[in-house]
Amino acid sequence: MAFQCQRDCYMQEFVTSVVSCSPGELKQEVSGKKETIKGFNVKLQDTILFPEGGGQPDDHGLIGDVAVLRVTRQGVEAVHFVGSALEVGKEVLLKVDWERRFDHMQQHSGQHLVTALADSMFGFKTTSWELGRQRSSIELDTPCMKPAQVEALEAAVNDKIRAQVPVTVQLLSLDDPAVEQVRSRGLPDDHAGPVRIIDIQGVDANMCCGTHVSNLSHLQVIKLLGTEKGKKNKTNLIFLAGHRVLKYAEKSYSTERSLVFLLKTGPDDHVEAVDKLQKSVKMLQKGNLGLLRDMAVLIAQNFKSNPQRSNFFTLHKKEGDNEFMNIIANEIGTEETLVFLTVGEEKGPGLFLLAGPNDMVTELGARVLEMLQGKGAGKNGRFQGKANSLAGRGEVEALLQERCRRPAAGEE
């Protein structure tokens, strides 16, 4: 069975009826957290909302005024997940999110075209592909692809787009001899009904369930962004098709104008300007580290030269790192002195070091870690790590001062 969205990929509205509606759940990720949404699974007489499959994400849209959050395929049926129950037998109007749908059509047809020409020009077979939210990738069965090959492939692809090559859909029975002549990575185990063939005239014929443009000119343009190393000695070819290319150009131009303003130089000189800035920053960082090390030594010497110094030393600095803190602790000497140091924002995240007599550090380390809401570890009289919040620093100091006033076990 073919859905209406597969018979006419350009249809944006469609009247059908509700066949069934049952309670269901949808698991999705929101802001990095997995959530389960309760709702209803709706089956319709037919649908213009494509269920995910063939590497293509599902459509979004409306059934009446109820938003469709997910569409999946179960055998020959499409299941629409919605937040509100729908009356069985009721006639409803479907509307597809056309911007999302047409974007998927451009990327999917674009993939077919790139895949076909990568094979015919260089013998690079496609083993999988991914239609991403911002860019798409094709996994090619080759360890590498030369820049000249990418350039030639992009030129050939866009030549076909300008030639306005027709794209047609054929429905063939599984035992039709013509099925053996088309490109395919196999059918799903639960496939039923005729085999759907996407035919780019004179270029490619491929089994596919997805939605596609009717003419390559509707792709507008394809940009091959480059390649990345893939799995198992394969290469991922990154591409954009259609409106995504326009969005990419707009974003790139906006970034370029911002860099012109920040770097006070033209686009052709941006790389050189950034390179100079990076070298200057590295030199400044190197000088800053040297000053911090000198400062650490002076801080420790100042403490040691005080005849009235106690057996507890504490310090907080906004600037610094683990090396800065360890230099101070090493210069002071921690056999008889308990040292507590922190660097970072006064009440924000940062680093800490607790150093001193081994028994005291062992006794206090875990407690300090808890008070700073941090993570860390210790051994040989040192306990250090990252603090999620240095707001509790004052409480830690009070705890450590109190402990230093008490004699160690066995000294009484």
N, C-alpha and C positions, 0 to 999 in steps of 0.2 A: 504494500500500500504506500502511495505517496501522499504527503500532506499538501494542502493548498499552497503553503509557503514554498513547496518544492515545485509545484506545477506553475506557479506564477510568483517569482521572487520579488516582483515589483509591487505587488498588491499590498496596500497599507491599511485597508479596512475590509472587514469581512463579517457577514452575518451567519451565525451558526446556532446550535442549541446545546444545552448542558445535558450530558449523558449520565454523569454520576458526580457526586460530591461527598467526600469522606474526610474525617479528621486526619491530619497529618502533621509532620514536623519537618523543619528545614534547619540543617546545621550549616552555619556560615561563620566566617571570621570577620569580626568588627574591631577595628583598631588593634589588631594583633591578638585578640582574644576570641576563642571559639564560643559561639552562642547557639542555643537551640531555640528556634521560634516556632510557636504552635500556630497552626492554621488549617488549611483544607487543601486536599488534592482533588483537582477538578479535571474530568475528562470531557471533551467536546466532540460533537459529530465530526468536525474537521477543524483545522486551525491554520492560521497564517503566522503563528509564533513558532519559530524553529526550535526543536529540542536539541540540546548540545549533542555533538557527535562529529566524527570525522576530523577532529582537531579544531572544530569551530565551537565557540561558546554559544549558549542559548540566547534567544531573543528576550527582550523585556517589552512590556506593553500593558494594555488594559483590557479587561473583560467588563464591558459596561463602564462603571467608574471605579472598579476594583483593580488595584495594581497586581500584575503578575510578577512574582519575585524570582521564580525559577521554572524552567520547562525541561523535563527529562523524557526520554523515550522508554517505554516498556513494551517490547515486542513491536506490534504495529500501531500502538497507541501513544499519544503524547499526554503527559501528565503535567498540569499547570498548578503550581503552588501559589495560593492566594491567602490573604489574611482574613477574609470574610466568607461565610458560607453562601453558595449560590443555589437557587432553586432548580431542581432536576426537571428537565423538559422545557425550561424557559428559553425563549429565543434571545440571544445576546449579540451585541456588536463588539467585535474584536478590533483593537487598534494596535499597531506595532510601533515601537520606538524606532522611527525610521532612521534617525541619525546613527544609532547603534547598528541597526540592520545593514544599512548601505555600507557602513565602514567595514563590517564583517564580510560583505560581498566583495568589496574591493580587495581586502587582504587575502581572502581565500582564492579568488580567481587569479590574483597576482601570484600567489604561491604556485598554482597550477602552471602558469606561464613560465615562471623562473625555473621550476623543477624540470619542465619539458626541455627548455633550451639548455640548461646546465648538463642535461643528459645527452642531447643531440650534438652539442658543441664540444664537450670535453669528456663525455662518458661518466660524469659524476651522478650516481644514483641517489635519490632522496630516500632516507630511511625513516625519517619522522619530521614533524614540523610543529611549531607552536604559534598560535595567534595570541600575542600578548596585548596588554592594555595600551601600551605606548609604541611598541615595536614588535615585529614578528621575526622568527628565525626558522631556517630550513637546515636540517641536519643532513649533510652530504657525506657519502661514503668515500671520502678521500682524506688523507692526512693533512693536506694543505691546499690552498688555492692562491695562486700568484696574483698580485695586484693587477697585472695586465689582463688576466683572465676575468677578474671581477669587472674591470672597465669594459671589456669586450662583451661580456654577458649583459651588463646594464644597457649598453648601446643597442644590442640585438632585441632585448625586451621592449625597449621604448620604440624601436622601429615597428614592432608588431602592434603596439598600441596606436601609433600614428596611422598604421595601415587599416585601422578600423575592422579588424578581423572579427567575424561573427562567432558567438558562443551559443551552442544549442544543447538541448537536453533530450536524450533518448531513453526510453524505457524498454528494456529487452528482457525476455524470459531467460532464466538461468541456463537453460540448455541451448540457447541461441549460439551458433558457431562464432558470431561476431564478438561475443563476450570474451573469447580467448585472445582476441587481438588488442584488447585495451590494457592500459597500465593499471595495476591494482596492487594493494598490499593486503588483499583478502577481505572477506565479508565478515560481519559480526556473527557470532554463534547463533544468535536469535533472529537472524535476518529472515524475513518472509516477503513474498511477493516479487515483483519484477526488479531487475537490476537497473540502477539509474546511472547513465553514462553522461559525463560532461565532455562535450566535444568542442575544442577550440579548432576551428576549421583549418586543416592543413598543418596543424602544430601538435595537437595532443588529443587523445581520447582516454578518459580515466573514470573509473568507478568512483562515485562520490555522492554522499547524501546531502551535502551542504547547499547553501544559497549562493548563487553566482550572478555576475553581470551577464547581459545578453550580447554585449559587444565589447571587445577589448578597449575601445575608445572611452568607455565609461570608467576605466581605471585611471584616466587622466595622465598619470606618470608613475613610474616606480624608481625609487632610489635605493641602491645597494649601499648600505652604510659601511660594510666591511665584514671581516670574518673573525671568529673567535675559536680557540681550540675546543673541540668537542670531546665526547667520551669515546673510549676505545678506538683511538686513532682516526677519529672523524673530525669534520669541520662544520661549524655552525655559521651559516651565511645570514647576516642580519639585514632586513629590508623594511621599507615603508612603501605603502601604495596609496594613491589617490589623495584624499583630503589630509591624510597624516603628513604627507610631504609638505603641503602648504603650512600646516601647523608647525612643523619642524623648521621650515624656513623663517616663519614669523618669530618663533622663539629664538632662533639663532641670531636673527637680525637685532632683536631686542637685547640679547646678551652682548652682541657686538657693540651696540650704541652705549651700553653701560660701561663696557671696558674702555671705550674711547674716552668717556668722561673720567673714569678712575685713573687710567694710565697716561692720560694727556698725550696720546699718540694715535696714529691711524691704524686701521685693522691689519695692514700688512706688517706692522712693526710690533704687534701684540706679543708674539712668542718671544722675541728678543727682549722686550720690556719686562715680561714676567720672569724670564731667565735671569736678568740683572737683579730684579727684586729678590728672587730666591737666594742668589749668591750673597746679596747684602744682608738678608735676614740671617743666613747661616753664620756670617761673620759676626753679626751682632749677638746672636745666640752664643757663639763660642766665647766672645768677650764677656757676656753676661754670666756664663757659667764660671769663668775664671774669677770674676768679682765675687760671685756667691761662695766659691770655695775659700777665697781669701777672707771673706766676711765670717764664714763658719769658724775658721781658725781663730780670728780675733775675738769672736764671741766666747769661744771656749777658753782662750787665754785670759780674757777679762774676768771670767768666773773663777778660774783657778788662782788668779793673783789676789783675790779678795780674801784677807785673813779671817774674815767672819763668815765665810761661805758655809752654807748648810750641806746636808747630805742629799738634797733634792734640788734639781734644776729643771725649769720648764720654760718653753719659748714657743711663740706662734709667729709665723711669717706668711704673708700672702704669697710671696714668690719663693720658690725653692723646689727641691725634689728629694728623692730618697738619698742620693749621694750627699746633698747638703746636710741632711739630718745625721747621717752616719759619720760624716767628718766631725761634727760637733761632739757626738757621743764618743768617738775614738780619741779626740783631743782631750776631753774632760777626763776620760777613764771611768769605767762603770763598775769597777770591783767593789767600791764602797759608796758610790753615788748613784741615786736613782734619777734617770733622765727621761723627761716626757716632752716630745717635740711634735709639732703639727705644722703643716703647710697647706695653703688653700684659702678659700673664702671663709671669713670668720664664722658664719653660721650656715655655710653650705658644705658641699663635698670637699674632700681633701685627702691628704696622706698623714699617717701618724707613725711614731716610733716610740716604743717604751723599752728602755735599756737600763740595766742595773744588775745587782746581785741576782744570781740565777734563781734562788728560792723565791725572792720577792716578785720577779717577773713572771715566774710560773704561777704564783698565787694570784696575781692581779691581772694578767693578760686577758683572760676570757671576759672578766668583768669590764675592763676598759673597752674591749671590742663591742660588747653589748651596749654600753653607754653611748658609743659613737655610731651605733647602727652600722657597723662595718664588717669587713671580711679581712682576715689575715691569719698569720701563723707565727709561731715563735720557736726558738731553740737557742741554747747556749747564752742565756741572759739577754736575748733580744726578741721583741715581739713587735711586728710591724705589719701594716696593711693599708687598705683604703677605708675611709670613713664616709658614709653617706651623708652624715651631718656632723659638723663640728660645733653645733650649738650646745652640746653637752660637755664641752671642754672644761668649763669652770667646775662642774661637778666632779669630773675626773681628777682635776688638780687637787680639789679638797680631799678626795679619797686617798690620793697618793701621799699628800702631806700628812694626813692622819696616820697612814701606815708607816711613814718614815719616823714618826714620833714614837711609835711602839717598838720595843726591842724585838728582835727576831727570836724565833723559838730556840730555847736552849741558852739564851743570853741572860735570863733573869737569875 
